[in-house]
């Protein structure tokens, strides 16, 4: 049973490698000649985006009174 499972696993791996090796990497998509992405237009029309918020704790402790975090 172990030999059959091992042979099946090896055959499956070889089949996967064969499919991968013979596949093409270029997608065949027919786009209209004027279809383009304009990043400037996307940036200008972006609305209601989330804003990153960072709390500034740099003045919470004086440099000499930093808490001991080595516990």
PDB file of N, H, CA, C and O in Angstrom:
ATOM      1  N   UNK A   1       0.826  -1.199   0.000  1.00  0.00           N
ATOM      2  CA  UNK A   1       0.000   0.000   0.000  1.00  0.00           C
ATOM      3  C   UNK A   1       0.866   1.257   0.000  1.00  0.00           C
ATOM      4  O   UNK A   1       0.560   2.244  -0.669  1.00  0.00           O
ATOM      5  N   UNK A   2       1.959   1.195   0.770  1.00  0.00           N
ATOM      6  H   UNK A   2       2.208   0.394   1.313  1.00  0.00           H
ATOM      7  CA  UNK A   2       2.852   2.361   0.817  1.00  0.00           C
ATOM      8  C   UNK A   2       3.504   2.612  -0.530  1.00  0.00           C
ATOM      9  O   UNK A   2       3.672   3.762  -0.937  1.00  0.00           O
ATOM     10  N   UNK A   3       3.875   1.534  -1.229  1.00  0.00           N
ATOM     11  H   UNK A   3       3.739   0.600  -0.898  1.00  0.00           H
ATOM     12  CA  UNK A   3       4.527   1.706  -2.525  1.00  0.00           C
ATOM     13  C   UNK A   3       3.559   2.316  -3.537  1.00  0.00           C
ATOM     14  O   UNK A   3       3.951   3.149  -4.354  1.00  0.00           O
ATOM     15  N   UNK A   4       2.301   1.898  -3.480  1.00  0.00           N
ATOM     16  H   UNK A   4       1.983   1.221  -2.816  1.00  0.00           H
ATOM     17  CA  UNK A   4       1.305   2.440  -4.403  1.00  0.00           C
ATOM     18  C   UNK A   4       1.075   3.923  -4.116  1.00  0.00           C
ATOM     19  O   UNK A   4       0.989   4.733  -5.039  1.00  0.00           O
ATOM     20  N   UNK A   5       0.975   4.274  -2.829  1.00  0.00           N
ATOM     21  H   UNK A   5       1.044   3.615  -2.079  1.00  0.00           H
ATOM     22  CA  UNK A   5       0.778   5.681  -2.458  1.00  0.00           C
ATOM     23  C   UNK A   5       1.974   6.524  -2.884  1.00  0.00           C
ATOM     24  O   UNK A   5       1.805   7.640  -3.376  1.00  0.00           O
ATOM     25  N   UNK A   6       3.166   6.002  -2.700  1.00  0.00           N
ATOM     26  H   UNK A   6       3.303   5.096  -2.300  1.00  0.00           H
ATOM     27  CA  UNK A   6       4.370   6.728  -3.096  1.00  0.00           C
ATOM     28  C   UNK A   6       4.407   6.921  -4.606  1.00  0.00           C
ATOM     29  O   UNK A   6       4.730   8.008  -5.085  1.00  0.00           O
ATOM     30  N   UNK A   7       4.079   5.875  -5.357  1.00  0.00           N
ATOM     31  H   UNK A   7       3.817   4.992  -4.967  1.00  0.00           H
ATOM     32  CA  UNK A   7       4.069   5.989  -6.813  1.00  0.00           C
ATOM     33  C   UNK A   7       2.983   6.951  -7.277  1.00  0.00           C
ATOM     34  O   UNK A   7       3.194   7.713  -8.221  1.00  0.00           O
ATOM     35  N   UNK A   8       1.825   6.924  -6.626  1.00  0.00           N
ATOM     36  H   UNK A   8       1.654   6.305  -5.859  1.00  0.00           H
ATOM     37  CA  UNK A   8       0.756   7.848  -6.995  1.00  0.00           C
ATOM     38  C   UNK A   8       1.167   9.289  -6.717  1.00  0.00           C
ATOM     39  O   UNK A   8       0.885  10.179  -7.520  1.00  0.00           O
ATOM     40  N   UNK A   9       1.831   9.526  -5.587  1.00  0.00           N
ATOM     41  H   UNK A   9       2.059   8.803  -4.935  1.00  0.00           H
ATOM     42  CA  UNK A   9       2.285  10.876  -5.248  1.00  0.00           C
ATOM     43  C   UNK A   9       3.327  11.364  -6.250  1.00  0.00           C
ATOM     44  O   UNK A   9       3.289  12.519  -6.677  1.00  0.00           O
ATOM     45  N   UNK A  10       4.241  10.501  -6.619  1.00  0.00           N
ATOM     46  H   UNK A  10       4.271   9.563  -6.273  1.00  0.00           H
ATOM     47  CA  UNK A  10       5.274  10.873  -7.592  1.00  0.00           C
ATOM     48  C   UNK A  10       4.634  11.154  -8.955  1.00  0.00           C
ATOM     49  O   UNK A  10       5.011  12.117  -9.622  1.00  0.00           O
ATOM     50  N   UNK A  11       3.679  10.336  -9.372  1.00  0.00           N
ATOM     51  H   UNK A  11       3.372   9.554  -8.830  1.00  0.00           H
ATOM     52  CA  UNK A  11       3.010  10.550 -10.654  1.00  0.00           C
ATOM     53  C   UNK A  11       2.231  11.855 -10.647  1.00  0.00           C
ATOM     54  O   UNK A  11       2.226  12.578 -11.643  1.00  0.00           O
ATOM     55  N   UNK A  12       1.570  12.167  -9.533  1.00  0.00           N
ATOM     56  H   UNK A  12       1.574  11.580  -8.723  1.00  0.00           H
ATOM     57  CA  UNK A  12       0.827  13.416  -9.437  1.00  0.00           C
ATOM     58  C   UNK A  12       1.758  14.624  -9.498  1.00  0.00           C
ATOM     59  O   UNK A  12       1.446  15.624 -10.144  1.00  0.00           O
ATOM     60  N   UNK A  13       2.905  14.528  -8.821  1.00  0.00           N
ATOM     61  H   UNK A  13       3.159  13.716  -8.296  1.00  0.00           H
ATOM     62  CA  UNK A  13       3.878  15.627  -8.877  1.00  0.00           C
ATOM     63  C   UNK A  13       4.438  15.804 -10.286  1.00  0.00           C
ATOM     64  O   UNK A  13       4.579  16.930 -10.762  1.00  0.00           O
ATOM     65  N   UNK A  14       4.750  14.717 -10.942  1.00  0.00           N
ATOM     66  H   UNK A  14       4.635  13.802 -10.556  1.00  0.00           H
ATOM     67  CA  UNK A  14       5.281  14.811 -12.310  1.00  0.00           C
ATOM     68  C   UNK A  14       4.233  15.373 -13.257  1.00  0.00           C
ATOM     69  O   UNK A  14       4.569  16.152 -14.149  1.00  0.00           O
ATOM     70  N   UNK A  15       2.974  14.995 -13.084  1.00  0.00           N
ATOM     71  H   UNK A  15       2.702  14.362 -12.359  1.00  0.00           H
ATOM     72  CA  UNK A  15       1.920  15.549 -13.929  1.00  0.00           C
ATOM     73  C   UNK A  15       1.779  17.049 -13.680  1.00  0.00           C
ATOM     74  O   UNK A  15       1.608  17.817 -14.626  1.00  0.00           O
ATOM     75  N   UNK A  16       1.848  17.468 -12.437  1.00  0.00           N
ATOM     76  H   UNK A  16       1.987  16.844 -11.668  1.00  0.00           H
ATOM     77  CA  UNK A  16       1.766  18.893 -12.122  1.00  0.00           C
ATOM     78  C   UNK A  16       2.912  19.677 -12.717  1.00  0.00           C
ATOM     79  O   UNK A  16       2.709  20.761 -13.263  1.00  0.00           O
ATOM     80  N   UNK A  17       4.108  19.143 -12.617  1.00  0.00           N
ATOM     81  H   UNK A  17       4.273  18.262 -12.173  1.00  0.00           H
ATOM     82  CA  UNK A  17       5.278  19.814 -13.199  1.00  0.00           C
ATOM     83  C   UNK A  17       5.146  19.866 -14.722  1.00  0.00           C
ATOM     84  O   UNK A  17       5.511  20.869 -15.336  1.00  0.00           O
ATOM     85  N   UNK A  18       4.633  18.804 -15.336  1.00  0.00           N
ATOM     86  H   UNK A  18       4.337  17.990 -14.837  1.00  0.00           H
ATOM     87  CA  UNK A  18       4.455  18.800 -16.787  1.00  0.00           C
ATOM     88  C   UNK A  18       3.447  19.839 -17.239  1.00  0.00           C
ATOM     89  O   UNK A  18       3.668  20.521 -18.239  1.00  0.00           O
ATOM     90  N   UNK A  19       2.338  19.970 -16.514  1.00  0.00           N
ATOM     91  H   UNK A  19       2.158  19.415 -15.702  1.00  0.00           H
ATOM     92  CA  UNK A  19       1.339  20.985 -16.859  1.00  0.00           C
ATOM     93  C   UNK A  19       1.918  22.375 -16.666  1.00  0.00           C
ATOM     94  O   UNK A  19       1.705  23.261 -17.494  1.00  0.00           O
ATOM     95  N   UNK A  20       2.644  22.568 -15.585  1.00  0.00           N
ATOM     96  H   UNK A  20       2.817  21.848 -14.912  1.00  0.00           H
ATOM     97  CA  UNK A  20       3.248  23.877 -15.317  1.00  0.00           C
ATOM     98  C   UNK A  20       4.272  24.241 -16.397  1.00  0.00           C
ATOM     99  O   UNK A  20       4.328  25.389 -16.839  1.00  0.00           O
ATOM    100  N   UNK A  21       5.067  23.277 -16.816  1.00  0.00           N
ATOM    101  H   UNK A  21       5.021  22.344 -16.457  1.00  0.00           H
ATOM    102  CA  UNK A  21       6.119  23.549 -17.797  1.00  0.00           C
ATOM    103  C   UNK A  21       5.547  23.858 -19.177  1.00  0.00           C
ATOM    104  O   UNK A  21       6.155  24.619 -19.930  1.00  0.00           O
ATOM    105  N   UNK A  22       4.404  23.292 -19.525  1.00  0.00           N
ATOM    106  H   UNK A  22       3.911  22.674 -18.913  1.00  0.00           H
ATOM    107  CA  UNK A  22       3.854  23.512 -20.853  1.00  0.00           C
ATOM    108  C   UNK A  22       2.848  24.654 -20.909  1.00  0.00           C
ATOM    109  O   UNK A  22       2.367  25.002 -21.987  1.00  0.00           O
ATOM    110  N   UNK A  23       2.526  25.239 -19.764  1.00  0.00           N
ATOM    111  H   UNK A  23       2.916  24.956 -18.888  1.00  0.00           H
ATOM    112  CA  UNK A  23       1.547  26.329 -19.773  1.00  0.00           C
ATOM    113  C   UNK A  23       2.205  27.621 -20.247  1.00  0.00           C
ATOM    114  O   UNK A  23       3.414  27.807 -20.117  1.00  0.00           O
ATOM    115  N   UNK A  24       1.379  28.504 -20.800  1.00  0.00           N
ATOM    116  H   UNK A  24       0.396  28.353 -20.905  1.00  0.00           H
ATOM    117  CA  UNK A  24       1.887  29.795 -21.259  1.00  0.00           C
ATOM    118  C   UNK A  24       1.679  30.825 -20.162  1.00  0.00           C
ATOM    119  O   UNK A  24       0.792  30.686 -19.320  1.00  0.00           O
ATOM    120  N   UNK A  25       2.503  31.852 -20.181  1.00  0.00           N
ATOM    121  H   UNK A  25       3.224  31.965 -20.865  1.00  0.00           H
ATOM    122  CA  UNK A  25       2.416  32.875 -19.147  1.00  0.00           C
ATOM    123  C   UNK A  25       1.745  34.139 -19.640  1.00  0.00           C
ATOM    124  O   UNK A  25       1.572  35.083 -18.869  1.00  0.00           O
ATOM    125  N   UNK A  26       1.367  34.181 -20.889  1.00  0.00           N
ATOM    126  H   UNK A  26       1.508  33.414 -21.515  1.00  0.00           H
ATOM    127  CA  UNK A  26       0.768  35.389 -21.437  1.00  0.00           C
ATOM    128  C   UNK A  26      -0.741  35.221 -21.528  1.00  0.00           C
ATOM    129  O   UNK A  26      -1.235  34.287 -22.159  1.00  0.00           O
ATOM    130  N   UNK A  27      -1.456  36.118 -20.901  1.00  0.00           N
ATOM    131  H   UNK A  27      -1.054  36.877 -20.387  1.00  0.00           H
ATOM    132  CA  UNK A  27      -2.911  36.083 -20.963  1.00  0.00           C
ATOM    133  C   UNK A  27      -3.353  36.622 -22.318  1.00  0.00           C
ATOM    134  O   UNK A  27      -2.803  37.601 -22.822  1.00  0.00           O
ATOM    135  N   UNK A  28      -4.332  35.981 -22.885  1.00  0.00           N
ATOM    136  H   UNK A  28      -4.779  35.186 -22.476  1.00  0.00           H
ATOM    137  CA  UNK A  28      -4.839  36.409 -24.187  1.00  0.00           C
ATOM    138  C   UNK A  28      -6.152  37.155 -23.973  1.00  0.00           C
ATOM    139  O   UNK A  28      -7.229  36.560 -23.984  1.00  0.00           O
ATOM    140  N   UNK A  29      -6.045  38.444 -23.782  1.00  0.00           N
ATOM    141  H   UNK A  29      -5.169  38.927 -23.774  1.00  0.00           H
ATOM    142  CA  UNK A  29      -7.210  39.281 -23.561  1.00  0.00           C
ATOM    143  C   UNK A  29      -7.230  40.342 -24.645  1.00  0.00           C
ATOM    144  O   UNK A  29      -6.263  41.085 -24.815  1.00  0.00           O
ATOM    145  N   UNK A  30      -8.325  40.413 -25.371  1.00  0.00           N
ATOM    146  H   UNK A  30      -9.110  39.810 -25.233  1.00  0.00           H
ATOM    147  CA  UNK A  30      -8.449  41.418 -26.415  1.00  0.00           C
ATOM    148  C   UNK A  30      -9.054  42.683 -25.823  1.00  0.00           C
ATOM    149  O   UNK A  30     -10.235  42.711 -25.477  1.00  0.00           O
ATOM    150  N   UNK A  31      -8.250  43.718 -25.708  1.00  0.00           N
ATOM    151  H   UNK A  31      -7.290  43.695 -25.988  1.00  0.00           H
ATOM    152  CA  UNK A  31      -8.704  44.994 -25.180  1.00  0.00           C
ATOM    153  C   UNK A  31      -8.873  45.993 -26.318  1.00  0.00           C
ATOM    154  O   UNK A  31      -8.161  45.920 -27.319  1.00  0.00           O
ATOM    155  N   UNK A  32      -9.796  46.912 -26.172  1.00  0.00           N
ATOM    156  H   UNK A  32     -10.374  46.972 -25.358  1.00  0.00           H
ATOM    157  CA  UNK A  32      -9.881  47.981 -27.167  1.00  0.00           C
ATOM    158  C   UNK A  32      -8.578  48.775 -27.187  1.00  0.00           C
ATOM    159  O   UNK A  32      -7.878  48.859 -26.178  1.00  0.00           O
ATOM    160  N   UNK A  33      -8.262  49.349 -28.326  1.00  0.00           N
ATOM    161  H   UNK A  33      -8.830  49.282 -29.146  1.00  0.00           H
ATOM    162  CA  UNK A  33      -6.981  50.039 -28.470  1.00  0.00           C
ATOM    163  C   UNK A  33      -6.879  51.266 -27.563  1.00  0.00           C
ATOM    164  O   UNK A  33      -5.771  51.668 -27.207  1.00  0.00           O
ATOM    165  N   UNK A  34      -7.998  51.867 -27.182  1.00  0.00           N
ATOM    166  H   UNK A  34      -8.898  51.541 -27.470  1.00  0.00           H
ATOM    167  CA  UNK A  34      -7.950  53.062 -26.345  1.00  0.00           C
ATOM    168  C   UNK A  34      -8.097  52.777 -24.862  1.00  0.00           C
ATOM    169  O   UNK A  34      -8.171  53.717 -24.071  1.00  0.00           O
ATOM    170  N   UNK A  35      -8.140  51.516 -24.454  1.00  0.00           N
ATOM    171  H   UNK A  35      -8.080  50.752 -25.096  1.00  0.00           H
ATOM    172  CA  UNK A  35      -8.329  51.179 -23.046  1.00  0.00           C
ATOM    173  C   UNK A  35      -7.010  51.339 -22.300  1.00  0.00           C
ATOM    174  O   UNK A  35      -6.062  50.588 -22.527  1.00  0.00           O
ATOM    175  N   UNK A  36      -6.959  52.323 -21.409  1.00  0.00           N
ATOM    176  H   UNK A  36      -7.730  52.934 -21.225  1.00  0.00           H
ATOM    177  CA  UNK A  36      -5.766  52.561 -20.607  1.00  0.00           C
ATOM    178  C   UNK A  36      -6.188  52.939 -19.201  1.00  0.00           C
ATOM    179  O   UNK A  36      -7.308  53.403 -18.987  1.00  0.00           O
ATOM    180  N   UNK A  37      -5.304  52.745 -18.252  1.00  0.00           N
ATOM    181  H   UNK A  37      -4.394  52.369 -18.426  1.00  0.00           H
ATOM    182  CA  UNK A  37      -5.546  53.161 -16.877  1.00  0.00           C
ATOM    183  C   UNK A  37      -4.808  54.472 -16.658  1.00  0.00           C
ATOM    184  O   UNK A  37      -3.608  54.571 -16.917  1.00  0.00           O
ATOM    185  N   UNK A  38      -5.535  55.478 -16.178  1.00  0.00           N
ATOM    186  H   UNK A  38      -6.509  55.397 -15.968  1.00  0.00           H
ATOM    187  CA  UNK A  38      -4.951  56.784 -15.929  1.00  0.00           C
ATOM    188  C   UNK A  38      -4.787  56.956 -14.418  1.00  0.00           C
ATOM    189  O   UNK A  38      -5.771  57.256 -13.741  1.00  0.00           O
ATOM    190  N   UNK A  39      -3.586  56.779 -13.866  1.00  0.00           N
ATOM    191  H   UNK A  39      -2.788  56.536 -14.416  1.00  0.00           H
ATOM    192  CA  UNK A  39      -3.388  56.878 -12.427  1.00  0.00           C
ATOM    193  C   UNK A  39      -3.704  58.271 -11.876  1.00  0.00           C
ATOM    194  O   UNK A  39      -4.172  58.392 -10.744  1.00  0.00           O
ATOM    195  N   UNK A  40      -3.459  59.304 -12.648  1.00  0.00           N
ATOM    196  H   UNK A  40      -3.078  59.206 -13.567  1.00  0.00           H
ATOM    197  CA  UNK A  40      -3.752  60.654 -12.179  1.00  0.00           C
ATOM    198  C   UNK A  40      -5.253  60.845 -11.982  1.00  0.00           C
ATOM    199  O   UNK A  40      -5.676  61.457 -11.001  1.00  0.00           O
ATOM    200  N   UNK A  41      -6.049  60.335 -12.892  1.00  0.00           N
ATOM    201  H   UNK A  41      -5.706  59.838 -13.689  1.00  0.00           H
ATOM    202  CA  UNK A  41      -7.506  60.440 -12.765  1.00  0.00           C
ATOM    203  C   UNK A  41      -8.002  59.639 -11.562  1.00  0.00           C
ATOM    204  O   UNK A  41      -8.900  60.088 -10.849  1.00  0.00           O
ATOM    205  N   UNK A  42      -7.432  58.470 -11.332  1.00  0.00           N
ATOM    206  H   UNK A  42      -6.702  58.106 -11.911  1.00  0.00           H
ATOM    207  CA  UNK A  42      -7.813  57.665 -10.174  1.00  0.00           C
ATOM    208  C   UNK A  42      -7.477  58.401  -8.891  1.00  0.00           C
ATOM    209  O   UNK A  42      -8.277  58.404  -7.955  1.00  0.00           O
ATOM    210  N   UNK A  43      -6.308  59.026  -8.827  1.00  0.00           N
ATOM    211  H   UNK A  43      -5.658  59.024  -9.587  1.00  0.00           H
ATOM    212  CA  UNK A  43      -5.893  59.751  -7.634  1.00  0.00           C
ATOM    213  C   UNK A  43      -6.772  60.964  -7.399  1.00  0.00           C
ATOM    214  O   UNK A  43      -7.143  61.249  -6.261  1.00  0.00           O
ATOM    215  N   UNK A  44      -7.106  61.674  -8.446  1.00  0.00           N
ATOM    216  H   UNK A  44      -6.805  61.443  -9.372  1.00  0.00           H
ATOM    217  CA  UNK A  44      -7.903  62.893  -8.285  1.00  0.00           C
ATOM    218  C   UNK A  44      -9.354  62.582  -7.912  1.00  0.00           C
ATOM    219  O   UNK A  44      -9.995  63.383  -7.232  1.00  0.00           O
ATOM    220  N   UNK A  45      -9.876  61.445  -8.340  1.00  0.00           N
ATOM    221  H   UNK A  45      -9.356  60.794  -8.893  1.00  0.00           H
ATOM    222  CA  UNK A  45     -11.277  61.140  -8.064  1.00  0.00           C
ATOM    223  C   UNK A  45     -11.471  60.305  -6.805  1.00  0.00           C
ATOM    224  O   UNK A  45     -12.602  59.932  -6.495  1.00  0.00           O
ATOM    225  N   UNK A  46     -10.412  60.000  -6.075  1.00  0.00           N
ATOM    226  H   UNK A  46      -9.492  60.303  -6.326  1.00  0.00           H
ATOM    227  CA  UNK A  46     -10.534  59.201  -4.852  1.00  0.00           C
ATOM    228  C   UNK A  46     -11.158  60.053  -3.753  1.00  0.00           C
ATOM    229  O   UNK A  46     -10.686  61.154  -3.470  1.00  0.00           O
ATOM    230  N   UNK A  47     -12.214  59.543  -3.139  1.00  0.00           N
ATOM    231  H   UNK A  47     -12.597  58.649  -3.369  1.00  0.00           H
ATOM    232  CA  UNK A  47     -12.913  60.251  -2.072  1.00  0.00           C
ATOM    233  C   UNK A  47     -13.137  59.305  -0.895  1.00  0.00           C
ATOM    234  O   UNK A  47     -13.243  58.091  -1.072  1.00  0.00           O
ATOM    235  N   UNK A  48     -13.205  59.866   0.288  1.00  0.00           N
ATOM    236  H   UNK A  48     -13.118  60.852   0.431  1.00  0.00           H
ATOM    237  CA  UNK A  48     -13.534  59.142   1.520  1.00  0.00           C
ATOM    238  C   UNK A  48     -12.587  57.967   1.778  1.00  0.00           C
ATOM    239  O   UNK A  48     -13.024  56.870   2.126  1.00  0.00           O
ATOM    240  N   UNK A  49     -11.310  58.208   1.605  1.00  0.00           N
ATOM    241  H   UNK A  49     -10.955  59.100   1.322  1.00  0.00           H
ATOM    242  CA  UNK A  49     -10.336  57.168   1.895  1.00  0.00           C
ATOM    243  C   UNK A  49     -10.042  57.146   3.388  1.00  0.00           C
ATOM    244  O   UNK A  49     -10.140  58.187   4.037  1.00  0.00           O
ATOM    245  N   UNK A  50      -9.686  56.003   3.951  1.00  0.00           N
ATOM    246  H   UNK A  50      -9.606  55.158   3.423  1.00  0.00           H
ATOM    247  CA  UNK A  50      -9.359  55.949   5.375  1.00  0.00           C
ATOM    248  C   UNK A  50      -8.070  56.716   5.658  1.00  0.00           C
ATOM    249  O   UNK A  50      -7.158  56.760   4.832  1.00  0.00           O
ATOM    250  N   UNK A  51      -8.018  57.310   6.830  1.00  0.00           N
ATOM    251  H   UNK A  51      -8.759  57.274   7.501  1.00  0.00           H
ATOM    252  CA  UNK A  51      -6.861  58.102   7.229  1.00  0.00           C
ATOM    253  C   UNK A  51      -6.117  57.350   8.315  1.00  0.00           C
ATOM    254  O   UNK A  51      -6.719  56.888   9.284  1.00  0.00           O
ATOM    255  N   UNK A  52      -4.815  57.227   8.154  1.00  0.00           N
ATOM    256  H   UNK A  52      -4.326  57.602   7.367  1.00  0.00           H
ATOM    257  CA  UNK A  52      -4.009  56.573   9.177  1.00  0.00           C
ATOM    258  C   UNK A  52      -3.883  57.488  10.380  1.00  0.00           C
ATOM    259  O   UNK A  52      -3.644  58.687  10.237  1.00  0.00           O
ATOM    260  N   UNK A  53      -4.045  56.918  11.565  1.00  0.00           N
ATOM    261  H   UNK A  53      -4.239  55.944  11.681  1.00  0.00           H
ATOM    262  CA  UNK A  53      -3.962  57.704  12.795  1.00  0.00           C
ATOM    263  C   UNK A  53      -2.944  57.048  13.707  1.00  0.00           C
ATOM    264  O   UNK A  53      -3.055  55.866  14.034  1.00  0.00           O
ATOM    265  N   UNK A  54      -1.955  57.822  14.113  1.00  0.00           N
ATOM    266  H   UNK A  54      -1.865  58.782  13.848  1.00  0.00           H
ATOM    267  CA  UNK A  54      -0.919  57.331  14.999  1.00  0.00           C
ATOM    268  C   UNK A  54      -0.909  58.186  16.262  1.00  0.00           C
ATOM    269  O   UNK A  54      -0.879  59.415  16.187  1.00  0.00           O
ATOM    270  N   UNK A  55      -0.935  57.540  17.411  1.00  0.00           N
ATOM    271  H   UNK A  55      -0.960  56.542  17.472  1.00  0.00           H
ATOM    272  CA  UNK A  55      -0.837  58.256  18.676  1.00  0.00           C
ATOM    273  C   UNK A  55       0.628  58.519  18.982  1.00  0.00           C
ATOM    274  O   UNK A  55       1.467  57.624  18.877  1.00  0.00           O
ATOM    275  N   UNK A  56       0.922  59.742  19.358  1.00  0.00           N
ATOM    276  H   UNK A  56       0.240  60.468  19.444  1.00  0.00           H
ATOM    277  CA  UNK A  56       2.295  60.133  19.660  1.00  0.00           C
ATOM    278  C   UNK A  56       2.512  60.038  21.163  1.00  0.00           C
ATOM    279  O   UNK A  56       2.005  60.860  21.927  1.00  0.00           O
ATOM    280  N   UNK A  57       3.259  59.044  21.573  1.00  0.00           N
ATOM    281  H   UNK A  57       3.671  58.377  20.953  1.00  0.00           H
ATOM    282  CA  UNK A  57       3.584  58.861  22.980  1.00  0.00           C
ATOM    283  C   UNK A  57       5.016  59.286  23.290  1.00  0.00           C
ATOM    284  O   UNK A  57       5.557  58.902  24.327  1.00  0.00           O
ATOM    285  N   UNK A  58       5.631  60.057  22.425  1.00  0.00           N
ATOM    286  H   UNK A  58       5.192  60.369  21.582  1.00  0.00           H
ATOM    287  CA  UNK A  58       7.028  60.413  22.631  1.00  0.00           C
ATOM    288  C   UNK A  58       7.219  61.331  23.832  1.00  0.00           C
ATOM    289  O   UNK A  58       8.300  61.341  24.421  1.00  0.00           O
ATOM    290  N   UNK A  59       6.202  62.101  24.212  1.00  0.00           N
ATOM    291  H   UNK A  59       5.324  62.093  23.733  1.00  0.00           H
ATOM    292  CA  UNK A  59       6.338  62.998  25.361  1.00  0.00           C
ATOM    293  C   UNK A  59       5.732  62.413  26.631  1.00  0.00           C
ATOM    294  O   UNK A  59       5.668  63.096  27.653  1.00  0.00           O
ATOM    295  N   UNK A  60       5.290  61.170  26.585  1.00  0.00           N
ATOM    296  H   UNK A  60       5.341  60.614  25.755  1.00  0.00           H
ATOM    297  CA  UNK A  60       4.652  60.541  27.747  1.00  0.00           C
ATOM    298  C   UNK A  60       5.668  60.305  28.862  1.00  0.00           C
ATOM    299  O   UNK A  60       5.360  60.503  30.037  1.00  0.00           O
ATOM    300  N   UNK A  61       6.865  59.888  28.499  1.00  0.00           N
ATOM    301  H   UNK A  61       7.116  59.727  27.544  1.00  0.00           H
ATOM    302  CA  UNK A  61       7.915  59.607  29.474  1.00  0.00           C
ATOM    303  C   UNK A  61       9.146  60.430  29.129  1.00  0.00           C
ATOM    304  O   UNK A  61       9.480  60.615  27.958  1.00  0.00           O
ATOM    305  N   UNK A  62       9.804  60.914  30.151  1.00  0.00           N
ATOM    306  H   UNK A  62       9.533  60.764  31.102  1.00  0.00           H
ATOM    307  CA  UNK A  62      11.084  61.576  29.938  1.00  0.00           C
ATOM    308  C   UNK A  62      12.106  60.496  29.578  1.00  0.00           C
ATOM    309  O   UNK A  62      11.939  59.352  30.002  1.00  0.00           O
ATOM    310  N   UNK A  63      13.149  60.808  28.820  1.00  0.00           N
ATOM    311  H   UNK A  63      13.285  61.737  28.476  1.00  0.00           H
ATOM    312  CA  UNK A  63      14.112  59.781  28.412  1.00  0.00           C
ATOM    313  C   UNK A  63      14.749  59.055  29.588  1.00  0.00           C
ATOM    314  O   UNK A  63      15.091  57.880  29.456  1.00  0.00           O
ATOM    315  N   UNK A  64      14.923  59.714  30.741  1.00  0.00           N
ATOM    316  H   UNK A  64      14.646  60.668  30.849  1.00  0.00           H
ATOM    317  CA  UNK A  64      15.550  59.062  31.894  1.00  0.00           C
ATOM    318  C   UNK A  64      14.559  58.194  32.662  1.00  0.00           C
ATOM    319  O   UNK A  64      14.974  57.364  33.471  1.00  0.00           O
ATOM    320  N   UNK A  65      13.276  58.364  32.431  1.00  0.00           N
ATOM    321  H   UNK A  65      12.939  59.038  31.774  1.00  0.00           H
ATOM    322  CA  UNK A  65      12.254  57.646  33.211  1.00  0.00           C
ATOM    323  C   UNK A  65      11.509  56.619  32.365  1.00  0.00           C
ATOM    324  O   UNK A  65      10.326  56.375  32.605  1.00  0.00           O
ATOM    325  N   UNK A  66      12.157  56.027  31.405  1.00  0.00           N
ATOM    326  H   UNK A  66      13.117  56.225  31.210  1.00  0.00           H
ATOM    327  CA  UNK A  66      11.491  55.036  30.584  1.00  0.00           C
ATOM    328  C   UNK A  66      11.163  53.803  31.420  1.00  0.00           C
ATOM    329  O   UNK A  66      11.968  53.408  32.263  1.00  0.00           O
ATOM    330  N   UNK A  67      10.015  53.192  31.211  1.00  0.00           N
ATOM    331  H   UNK A  67       9.361  53.513  30.527  1.00  0.00           H
ATOM    332  CA  UNK A  67       9.656  52.003  31.996  1.00  0.00           C
ATOM    333  C   UNK A  67      10.574  50.833  31.648  1.00  0.00           C
ATOM    334  O   UNK A  67      11.087  50.740  30.532  1.00  0.00           O
ATOM    335  N   UNK A  68      10.767  49.966  32.596  1.00  0.00           N
ATOM    336  H   UNK A  68      10.350  50.042  33.502  1.00  0.00           H
ATOM    337  CA  UNK A  68      11.617  48.795  32.400  1.00  0.00           C
ATOM    338  C   UNK A  68      10.797  47.707  31.719  1.00  0.00           C
ATOM    339  O   UNK A  68       9.869  47.165  32.321  1.00  0.00           O
ATOM    340  N   UNK A  69      11.125  47.385  30.480  1.00  0.00           N
ATOM    341  H   UNK A  69      11.878  47.826  29.992  1.00  0.00           H
ATOM    342  CA  UNK A  69      10.391  46.391  29.723  1.00  0.00           C
ATOM    343  C   UNK A  69      11.150  45.069  29.628  1.00  0.00           C
ATOM    344  O   UNK A  69      10.797  44.222  28.807  1.00  0.00           O
ATOM    345  N   UNK A  70      12.150  44.881  30.423  1.00  0.00           N
ATOM    346  H   UNK A  70      12.436  45.569  31.089  1.00  0.00           H
ATOM    347  CA  UNK A  70      13.006  43.682  30.332  1.00  0.00           C
ATOM    348  C   UNK A  70      12.428  42.521  31.142  1.00  0.00           C
ATOM    349  O   UNK A  70      13.065  41.472  31.230  1.00  0.00           O
ATOM    350  N   UNK A  71      11.261  42.673  31.727  1.00  0.00           N
ATOM    351  H   UNK A  71      10.744  43.526  31.655  1.00  0.00           H
ATOM    352  CA  UNK A  71      10.713  41.598  32.572  1.00  0.00           C
ATOM    353  C   UNK A  71      10.435  40.382  31.757  1.00  0.00           C
ATOM    354  O   UNK A  71       9.971  39.374  32.290  1.00  0.00           O
TER     355      UNK A  71
END
